[in-house]
Amino acid sequence: MADPKKLYIRTYGCQMNVYDSERMAEALGGAGYVTTEDAAEADMILLNTCHIREKAAEKVYSELGRLRALKGARPDLKIGVAGCVAQAEGEEIMRRQPLVDLVVGPQSYHRLPQMEARLRAGEKALDTEFSLDDKFDTLRHRPKARRGPTAFLTVQEGCDKFCAFCVVPYTRGAEASRPAARVLEEARDLVERGVREITLLGQNVNAYHGAGEGGDWSLARLIWALNDIDGLARIRFTTSHPNDMSDDLIEAHGTCPKLMPYLHLPVQSGSDRILKRMNRKHTAEAYLRLIERIRAARPDILVSGDFIVGFPEETEADFQATLDLIEAVGYGQAFSFKYSTRPGTPAAERAQVAEEVKAERLHRLQALVTRQQRAVQDAMVGQRVGVLFERPGRMAGQMVGKSDHLHAVHVSDPGLAAGDLAQVEIIESGANSLAGRVVARLAD
């Protein structure tokens, strides 16, 4: 029997790319590949790319340049580019980097086995079509290997919002939701394989409207169905848009036992003028009132957000409005970035803010959110929280996991194992994690 071929996947960007990389590995498993952590021993290298961050395409080309020596030493090595840069750049990738054998977009990776067959026949393969068939249905039968205690599960893809700074509608396509029955089937399969916490993924996950019994299901209805799965202890979802935070989803945060008290709800700016220029279709005041409603439903919820600093035409007054909104919300976590142009998006053609101004504003914003994050974390000391343990820590007998609020928590308890769920009293707040002691083991 021939030795299996080895596949190395490097994943960039969001959680959805992590999920997609797993599915690509499964697709190519049917073509005789097993995964490896060492690119030097791989028969195929896939770069699963993200197009959101600054100079994303150039970073991919730089990585491809670093792979040239491997390709030169091993001409049979196959190199592929997947994900959103692949979707955006298409044939340009093969033109600029002839060492690339395969380019596949995020809606086409279920056809990887057929593309790999073309490579074996001596051809190159390119597929960036928006598929009419259901890639999830094609890949629905996963290998039954054991899994870690947490897993991502994509339920929705694409976006119809067309924010002026964003390429997602062009690289991932229009909003599409998976049928509820298929999501529940995959969730049960994950739980059977050891998963205790599932994070539902979507570019705009709370716009989920998958077909189900009685008509299209909302995200809240899907969460309640997941809540009924025995052995599943925790449910999360990301990333959401403020305009799709429906009444039933807000209510679920207060009443669904397995839905964790954590919500990532990007706002991007606190200035109504900039929000309009971003095409966000909500105001700062509407966002603040929404946060009030969510906290009324679940007072202990930790809110996370995204911010873009230095969006075209942003003035100091606009930026101050963002700082004011951050002060008003009090974020437990936040992610902030300097605006960077994306060719083909409306904002790319507008007057740009100077880089030094962006950098100075980003520094001020990050200082504020860091203070807020640390204050929220410090306030956890003395409280008892649920923790799902995921892996051993650096010290003997130490285990590390995530709290209900997604804080990293470590305890010294040699009796713990990955997948254990415990009630933990927080005894110390560090720079990036919490320390605690186990009070009680939890069944679910």
Residue pairs with C-beta under 8 A, 6 or more apart in sequence:
2 32
4 32
4 33
4 34
5 31
5 32
5 33
5 34
5 43
5 44
6 33
6 34
6 35
6 36
6 41
6 42
6 43
6 44
7 25
7 28
7 33
7 34
7 35
7 36
7 42
7 43
7 44
7 46
8 35
8 36
8 37
8 38
8 39
8 41
8 42
8 44
8 45
8 46
9 21
9 24
9 25
9 35
9 45
9 46
9 47
9 48
10 39
10 45
10 46
10 47
10 48
10 63
11 17
11 18
11 21
11 48
12 47
12 48
12 49
12 50
12 56
12 59
12 60
12 83
13 48
13 49
13 50
13 52
13 53
13 83
13 84
14 50
14 52
14 239
15 152
15 199
15 201
15 238
16 152
16 154
16 157
16 201
16 202
16 203
17 48
17 49
17 50
17 83
18 152
19 152
19 153
19 154
19 201
20 48
20 82
20 83
20 106
20 109
20 154
21 46
21 48
22 152
23 109
23 110
23 135
23 139
24 46
24 48
24 82
24 109
24 112
25 33
25 35
26 139
26 142
26 143
27 109
27 110
27 112
27 113
27 139
28 44
28 112
28 113
28 116
29 143
30 113
31 112
31 113
31 116
31 117
33 43
33 44
36 42
39 45
39 67
39 70
40 70
42 77
43 76
43 77
43 78
44 77
44 78
44 79
44 80
44 116
45 67
45 70
45 77
45 78
45 79
45 80
46 80
46 81
46 82
46 102
47 60
47 63
47 64
47 79
47 80
47 81
47 82
47 83
48 82
48 83
49 56
49 60
49 81
49 82
49 83
49 84
49 85
49 86
50 56
50 83
50 84
50 85
51 57
51 83
51 84
51 85
51 87
51 88
51 167
51 171
51 342
52 84
52 166
52 167
52 168
53 59
53 337
53 340
54 337
54 338
54 340
55 340
56 84
56 85
57 85
57 88
57 89
60 81
60 85
60 93
61 93
61 96
61 97
64 79
64 81
64 97
64 99
64 100
65 97
67 79
67 99
68 99
70 77
71 77
71 79
71 99
78 101
78 102
78 116
78 119
79 99
79 100
79 101
79 102
80 100
80 101
80 102
80 103
80 104
81 89
81 93
81 100
81 102
81 103
81 104
82 103
82 104
82 105
82 106
82 109
83 105
83 106
84 105
84 106
84 167
84 168
84 171
84 172
85 93
86 93
86 103
86 104
86 105
86 106
86 128
87 105
87 106
87 107
87 128
87 170
87 171
87 172
88 167
88 170
88 171
89 103
90 103
90 126
90 128
91 103
91 126
93 100
93 103
94 100
94 103
94 124
94 126
100 124
101 119
101 124
101 125
102 115
102 116
102 119
102 124
102 125
102 126
103 125
103 126
103 127
103 128
104 111
104 112
104 115
104 125
104 126
104 127
104 128
105 127
105 128
105 129
105 130
105 171
106 157
106 171
106 172
107 129
107 130
107 131
107 135
107 157
107 172
107 173
108 127
108 128
108 129
108 131
108 135
109 135
110 131
110 133
110 135
110 136
110 138
110 139
111 127
111 131
115 125
115 127
116 125
118 124
118 125
119 125
130 173
136 154
136 178
136 182
136 186
137 182
140 182
140 185
140 186
142 186
142 189
144 192
144 193
145 193
146 193
146 194
147 190
147 193
147 194
147 195
148 194
148 195
148 390
148 391
148 418
148 419
149 194
149 195
149 196
149 197
149 388
149 389
149 390
149 418
149 419
150 195
150 196
150 197
150 198
150 199
150 388
150 390
150 402
151 190
151 195
151 197
151 198
151 199
152 198
152 199
152 201
153 183
153 186
153 187
153 190
153 198
153 199
153 200
153 201
154 178
154 200
154 201
154 202
155 177
155 178
155 183
155 200
155 201
155 202
155 205
155 208
155 210
155 219
155 222
156 175
156 176
156 177
156 178
156 201
156 202
156 203
156 204
156 205
156 207
156 208
156 210
157 172
157 173
157 175
157 176
157 202
157 203
158 168
158 169
158 172
158 173
158 174
158 175
158 176
158 203
158 204
159 166
159 168
159 169
159 172
159 174
159 175
159 203
159 204
159 207
160 169
160 174
160 175
160 204
160 207
161 169
161 204
161 241
161 243
161 279
161 280
161 281
162 169
162 279
163 268
163 278
163 279
163 280
164 277
164 278
164 279
164 345
164 346
164 347
165 278
165 308
165 311
165 339
165 342
165 345
165 347
166 342
166 345
167 342
167 344
167 345
168 203
170 344
172 203
175 203
175 204
175 207
177 202
177 207
177 208
177 209
177 210
177 211
177 216
178 210
179 210
179 211
179 212
180 210
180 211
180 212
180 213
180 217
180 221
180 222
180 225
181 212
183 200
183 210
183 222
184 222
184 225
184 226
184 229
187 198
187 226
187 229
187 232
188 229
190 198
191 229
191 230
191 231
191 232
192 231
194 419
195 232
196 231
196 232
196 233
196 234
196 388
196 419
196 421
197 232
197 233
197 234
197 235
197 236
197 388
197 402
198 226
198 232
198 234
198 235
198 236
199 235
199 236
199 237
199 238
200 208
200 219
200 222
200 223
200 226
200 235
200 236
200 237
200 238
201 237
201 238
202 208
202 237
202 239
203 239
204 239
204 240
204 241
204 244
205 219
205 237
205 238
205 239
205 240
206 219
206 237
206 240
206 241
206 244
206 245
206 246
206 249
207 219
207 241
207 244
208 217
208 218
208 219
208 222
209 216
209 217
209 218
210 216
210 217
210 222
211 217
212 221
212 222
217 225
218 246
218 248
218 249
219 237
219 246
219 249
220 246
220 248
220 249
220 251
220 252
221 248
223 235
223 237
223 249
223 252
223 256
223 259
224 252
224 256
226 232
226 235
226 258
227 235
227 256
227 257
227 258
227 259
231 444
232 258
233 258
233 388
233 421
233 442
233 444
234 258
234 260
234 388
234 404
235 256
235 258
235 259
235 260
236 259
236 260
236 262
236 406
238 264
239 264
239 266
239 306
240 263
240 264
240 265
240 266
241 266
242 265
242 266
242 267
242 280
242 282
242 286
242 287
242 290
243 281
243 282
245 265
245 290
245 294
250 293
250 294
250 297
251 297
252 259
253 259
253 261
253 263
253 294
253 297
253 298
253 301
254 297
254 298
255 297
258 444
260 404
260 405
260 406
261 298
261 300
261 301
261 302
261 404
261 405
262 301
262 302
262 304
262 332
262 404
262 405
262 406
263 294
263 301
263 302
263 303
263 304
264 304
264 305
264 306
264 333
265 287
265 290
265 291
265 294
265 303
265 304
265 305
266 305
266 306
266 307
267 280
267 284
267 287
267 305
267 306
267 307
267 325
268 275
268 278
268 280
268 306
268 307
268 308
268 311
269 275
269 278
269 280
269 284
269 307
269 308
269 311
269 314
269 318
269 321
269 322
270 284
270 321
270 322
270 323
270 324
270 325
270 326
271 284
271 314
271 317
271 318
271 319
271 321
271 322
272 283
272 284
272 285
272 321
273 318
274 311
274 313
274 314
274 318
274 321
275 282
275 283
275 284
277 311
277 312
277 313
277 347
277 350
278 308
278 311
278 347
279 346
284 321
284 325
287 325
288 325
288 328
288 329
291 303
291 329
294 301
294 303
295 301
295 303
300 405
302 332
302 333
302 376
302 405
302 406
303 329
303 330
303 331
303 332
304 331
304 332
304 333
304 334
304 335
305 326
305 329
305 331
305 333
305 334
305 335
306 334
306 335
306 336
306 337
307 322
307 326
307 334
307 335
307 336
307 337
307 365
307 369
308 336
308 337
308 338
308 339
309 319
309 322
309 336
309 337
309 338
309 339
309 358
309 361
309 362
309 365
310 338
310 339
310 353
310 357
310 358
310 361
310 362
311 339
311 347
311 353
312 339
312 347
312 350
312 351
312 352
312 353
313 350
313 351
313 353
314 339
314 353
314 361
319 361
319 365
322 365
323 364
323 365
323 368
326 334
326 365
326 368
326 369
326 372
327 368
330 372
330 375
330 376
331 369
331 372
331 373
331 376
332 372
332 373
332 376
332 377
332 405
333 373
333 406
334 369
334 372
334 373
336 362
336 365
336 366
336 369
337 362
338 355
338 358
338 359
338 362
339 347
339 352
339 353
339 358
341 347
341 348
341 352
342 348
374 429
377 407
377 429
377 434
378 429
380 403
380 405
380 407
380 426
380 429
380 434
381 426
381 427
381 428
381 429
381 434
382 425
382 426
383 425
383 426
384 423
384 424
384 425
384 426
384 439
385 403
385 404
385 405
385 407
385 409
385 423
385 424
385 426
385 436
386 403
386 404
386 421
386 422
386 423
386 424
386 442
387 401
387 402
387 403
387 404
387 409
387 411
387 421
387 422
387 423
387 424
387 436
388 401
388 402
388 419
388 420
388 421
389 399
389 400
389 401
389 416
389 417
389 418
389 419
389 420
389 421
389 422
390 400
390 401
390 402
390 418
391 399
391 400
391 401
391 418
392 398
392 399
392 400
392 418
393 399
393 400
393 410
395 412
396 414
397 412
397 413
397 414
398 410
398 411
398 412
399 410
399 411
399 413
399 416
399 417
399 418
399 420
400 408
400 409
400 410
400 433
401 408
401 409
401 410
402 408
402 409
403 409
403 424
403 434
407 433
407 434
408 432
408 433
408 434
409 424
409 426
409 433
409 434
409 435
409 436
410 433
410 434
410 435
410 436
411 422
411 424
411 435
411 436
411 437
411 438
413 437
413 438
416 422
416 438
420 441
421 441
421 442
421 443
421 444
422 438
422 439
422 440
422 441
422 442
423 438
423 439
423 440
423 441
423 442
424 436
424 437
424 438
424 439
425 436
425 437
425 439
426 434
426 435
426 436
427 435
427 436
427 437
428 434
428 435
428 436
429 435
